[in-house]
Structure formats: C-alpha cells, structure tokens
Amino acid sequence: MFSRTKIWLKSCAAVALALLAVVPLRAAAASEPTRVSVPLGLIAGMTAAGPADSRTLLRIAIEYQPKADLEGLAAAMTDPAAPAHRRPMSADAFAARFGRDGRDGDALAAFLRANGASDIYISRDRLVGGGIMDVGHAQRAFSVHFERYTAGERTAVAPSGPLIVPLPQIRAVHGLVAANTPRLADAPSFTLFRGDWYTPVKLREAYQAIPNGGGNERISIIEDASDRFDLRDVAPFLSNEGAPPGATAERVVERSFAFKAPASQCGRDDRGQEPALDADAALTMAPLATIVLDYEDVCSAGNDGTLALERALDDRDAPTVLVFPFTLGPALGAVAGLYGKPPIPMLEAIVRGIPLIVPAGDDGAYGYRVPGIETPAVAYPCVSTYVICAGGTQVGDRDGAWDDAPWNDGEHATGGGLSLEPRPAWQDAAGAFEFSPQFIKTRMVPDVSADAAGHLRIYWHGYGLGGVGGTSESAAIVGGQLAAIDSFVPPARRLTIAGDLYALAKAAPTAFRDVQRENDRGYTDNTLRPQRAPLPPDFRGQIPPLPKPVYGCAAIEPHGCSARVGYDAVSGLGVLMEKPAADALR
C-alpha cells in the first residue's frame, strides 16, 4: 500500500512538473513581442544625416489590437446605406466588445514606466496608451536605432527599421516620426478679406440657426496648451450687443492635460486667439451646448493627436461632437504609407456615433504647406473617410441677401482638392462631369464649408475684434451646427458622419447654400497667388516677377479647382443651413 502510494505521489509530482513546464511556455507564447512597422512616407526624399539626438522627445501612442474587428465595423458605419449605420454603441458597450482587460493595461503602463516615459496615460478600455519618451529610451524600448533626416530647411527623426514591442498583439505605434514642419496651417491670422464683422446674432441669421439649439449637447474642442483662451473673455462676448441668445458663460469649461509656456509651436503665437475663436464660433451656432476646451500637448513634432482624441472620448461626460482643429501634414501619397493605420480614437468616434470635424487647411490645394515642396496636396486628417472635413467660405450680405463665396484672398484659401485616397461609395453628390465617379476615383474634400474669413466678432483679452479666421473656425462652426441640428432630431436621424451630409444634400437640397459665385476679389477657386516679397526702399533695377501661383486639381482643371453649381472641391456641398436641415431630418 505504501509503495503504491509512493508510486502515485511520484506520478503526480511528474505530472505537476510537466504542467509547470508547460505553463511558462504558454505564458511566454502569450507575451511574445510584436514586430511593428512604422510608416516612413513623411521622410521620403530626405537624406539620412547621422544618429538622432538621444534627448529628442517623442509623443508616443501605442495601440493594442481590439478584441473584435473595429476597423471593419467603423468602415461599414461610414456608409449611410449599410445596415450597421446609425446603430451607435455606448462607451461601456464599446469597451466590452473591443477593449482589453486590466492586465493588458497594466503591462502597457509598466512598459512605459520601465522605459522612462512621463505623462503616462492608459485609456479606460485599455486599447490605447502612451506618454513622452526621449529617443535614447525609445531606442532601447523598441530595439531600434533612430536616425536624423534632412531636406533643405526641413529635419526629421525616425526609426531606421521595424520596432520590436515586448508586448503581445500591438496594432500600431504612433509618434515615432518627428518632423519640424509647422504643425498648423490653419493658424488664425488677420486675413486680407474685405467685408463686415458680424455679431453672433447676425452670423446665426446667415446660417438660419435654430433657436435654442444645442440643448444636452457637449462639444469637445481640442486645443494646444501653448495657446490658452482667457475664460474671462466669455463674459464680454455674451454681454455685448448681438450675443447668442440663451448662451451662458458657465457652459464654457476647460480641462488641462498639459502645461506649456506660450509658444509658436502651432505655427502661431497669438496668446489665445485660436481657442477664443473656436469656442465663440461653436457657442454662436449652438448656444445651449456645453463647450469643453481640452488643452493638450498636440503641437509637438510627431504627435498625431491620438492620445488627445482618446482622452476626450474617455470623458465620463462623453462628447456628442468632437472638433479637432488641426491639420497634421500633407497627404502627398496614400495615408497608410504616411501616417499608418487610422488611429483607434477615430474609429471609436464613428462606432459611438460622435461626429469628428477637422479643418481642410488654409493653403489652397496644399491644405498644408511644406517648405521646398511645390506639389499641391490636401491635408491629413481631412482626407480620411472617418472624419467630416470643413472647408472655408467668406460669408457676406450680397445685394440684400446672405451669400457665401470661396475664402481666397491670394495669401489664404480653403484647402479643398483631390486626395489619393479611394473615393467612398457615399461621395456621389451631383456635380459637374469632371467629378463623376466614373472619372474621379479618389476622395474629394472638403465635405461642407463655413466662414473662415473672420467675420465673427470675438473678444480677446477684453478687446472686441474680427478678421481673425481660418478653417479651424469653419470646423468649430460646423461642430456647433451639428450639435444644434442633432439636439432637435430623433437619435436615428442624427448627423454623425460625412456620408450623412451627402445623403441629406440629395434628399433636401435646401439644407445647404450652394457656393458658386466669386468673392470680393473675383476669385472662385482655391489657387494660391503668393505675393512678391517687399522690395527695399532704395531698390533699383528690374522688378522680379511674381511667384508662380499654385493650382489645385491640376490634373483635372489646369487653372485650379473652382466653385460651381453643386458639389465642388472648393466648398464641398456648400454651407449647412441649420433650420432647413433639422426640418428635413425630423
């Protein structure tokens, strides 16, 4: 009996040892590192110039693979004809279906901490995390060398090959290609338009705004922490003549996730004009909405806004409209090769039914100007099928009636044009033959437009001013319009994606004011007409010729994209009219 027991115990011990041997193997297999390729299209044409400075800071965002096919569902939900459209998920349902468990979030946080990252953030669904890491730590963390690249005045830092991420099932790593190209082409500036400055009430009249629009809506606007709005300026904006009826200062709130000294990282140093314009524009069109300004570290080389967007979506009081008033770079090629896979927050916004509005840019067909590159190109993320791209117009009262014309003063112009992305099935609005699906096979932008010429009177450090504009203003106006319209229509009829606007344009043409006439300079296009540099007072000799203009849509229209009847690549579907749109959707 004893011997049998001893034999049995030995057998159990052998089995236990065998199991112990298997468990580590399985654990190791589950935690095998992921090989991740980083898109290097942004450094195409640049020359390697030696090792990168190890002190260079990178804003890194790491994404896990979702548990289910998030990209497939988001792609389906962008099509108004798809059964999945208009079936949004709650934040909790999204996390349950696609999110990772706590162990994944803990492992990602531990990896970031172990490699010297600061400002670490892990999303509530554990799909996205990141922080700030210098190149020296990034090289060790991802087992790759970083090189410095140059081309004229431009420089960039990028990994020399694929990354080895010591975590399983990593989908993408953002922020590892850091270029010094200015981050925001649609910086507010005193534009060269000739026209009037309107009170909020007058601008609402121009766009047939809905009375008491925006109730129960929450518009989140992401801003850079280097350019802060003075909340005290809300008071004079709302107390002076023509304030948006029903708006209150308490509905404008701030959240800070980064602290930076005032700087020109975003291509400007305007001491808060940008967020003042964005907040006032959104409040003008949706006076009963809550306006949330999220201050982030967006305007840093390589940062594509992934963490900023995710933090906004993570808010316990979830946004109903999300405005990202930035252009991140030129779409000189396919987006996948330049910027990689669409960030998870962009997909999440689609699946949760939250419209994401971005600007078209202010450099004509460039959308985003790159020193030394004269090729017309629209901007990212404007060209993505997952966003609503807002272009710019110049609103005015022409011959006793409200009208809009292309925003183009030669120096600035709406960044419309043709991308290299596939044309989505829903982009089939009626237009000229040149833009028929049989002829144009790529995505056109913008989708819709609004004033970018600074016609809204705002307050800045207590001073009332106008003439400060850009397509970031257009994006904020469109965001306010969508919040106002959606606050009056059934949930199943809300405008949440670009495709909804095209379906609305076909079903109710009066919901848009078509942009088809010239502006006060006689321009109908998005062509840039650079001005000659000022000549010195004692200049003698032959006057140099004017710089060559930059034409958009050159392959289709040799003299640039032009506004015309119906859809065009200058103003898109035209200008959204709130009340006719809401009436058509009820």
Secondary structure, DSSP 8 states (H G I E B T S, - for coil): -HHHHHHHHHHHHHHHHHHHHHHHHHHHHHT--EEE----GGGTT-EEEEE--TT-EEEEEEEE--SS-HHHHHHHHT-TTSTTTT----HHHHHHHH---HHHHHHHHHHHHHTT-EEEEE-TTSSEEEEEEEHHHHHHHHT--EEEEEETTEEEEEESS-EEESSSSEEEEES--EE-S-S-TT--EE----S--B-HHHHHHHTT--TTTTTT-EEEEEEETTS---GGGHHHHHHSTT--TT--GGGEEEEES----S--TTS---TTHHHHHHHHHHHHH-TTSEEEEEEE--SSTT--SHHHHHHHHH-SS--SEEE-----EE-SS-HHHHH-S--HHHHHHHHTT--EEEE--SBGGGSS--TT------EETTT-TTSEEEEEEEEEEETTEEEEEE-B-SS-B---EEEEEE--TT----B-GGGSTTT--EEEE-SEEEE-S--B-EEETTEEE--EE-HHHHHHHHHHHHHHHHTTS-GGG---SHHHHHHHHHH-GGGEE---S--TTS--B--B--------TT--S--------B-SSTTT-TT--B--SSBBTTTBT-EE-HHHHHHHH-
